[in-house]
């Protein structure tokens, strides 16, 4: 799939301090580029009440993204699980 990055995603990456989370995020982005469908992504859940928004669990962190079309993912935000639902979607 094609992966695009929102400005808020790039901003939230800069706020991350844990290098382990950044490494997991790089692996996740590589995985997203390789998959063909959203259903094959591990630890994914559709956001309730929203048509095309999903989240991926990475330990205590969540990655929020939008499926803009069947082959394109727009990464919107990465944040701690306590904070992400305040700002995403």
ZITAQUI-V884534 format. One record per helix or strand of 2 or more residues. SS is the DSSP state (@ for helix, = for strand). FROM is the first residue (numbers start at 0). LEN is the number of residues. If there is no record, write none. Layout:
BEGIN
((SS | FROM | LEN) (SS | FROM | LEN))
END
This chain:
BEGIN
((= | 1 | 4) (@ | 6 | 9) (@ | 18 | 16) (@ | 37 | 3) (= | 43 | 3) (= | 52 | 6) (= | 60 | 9) (= | 71 | 9) (@ | 83 | 4))
END
